[in-house]
Amino acid sequence: MTTAPRPPREIDGKGRTVRELLAGRKYSIDYYQREHYLGQNLFARSLHERAYDHNPGFRRFIEASGLPFRAHAAFRKADLDARQALYQRLAEHIWNPAVLDEETGS
């Protein structure tokens, strides 16, 4: 059984980024990047909105600590700045002398 030959493909010469190639597709790069975080530790998962579903211990920690955890639908400059501020506040919370004294019983 023989098949009809395929017509030759033409190269248009227009360079495109992966984001441009996937534009308008059902799943974007941002979708795949964010979905990747669901398989990671809770800190990485906190980038995705589903990390806050059915996780009462994590939500209690957020309320008690006042730390600004939130999901990020995209990773733009403002999102990266917000995440960096969270890192700093989290480090301050962890290394707070009063908290350390409480933990060690001093």
Number of C-alpha atoms within 10 A of each C-alpha: 2 4 5 5 6 6 6 6 6 6 6 6 6 5 8 9 8 10 12 12 11 13 12 9 10 7 10 15 15 13 13 10 13 19 16 13 17 17 9 11 9 15 12 14 19 19 22 22 15 13 19 18 9 9 11 10 10 17 15 11 11 14 12 9 12 12 15 15 19 17 17 16 13 16 14 10 9 10 15 13 12 15 19 12 14 16 15 11 16 17 11 11 16 12 11 12 11 11 12 13 10 10 9 7 7 7
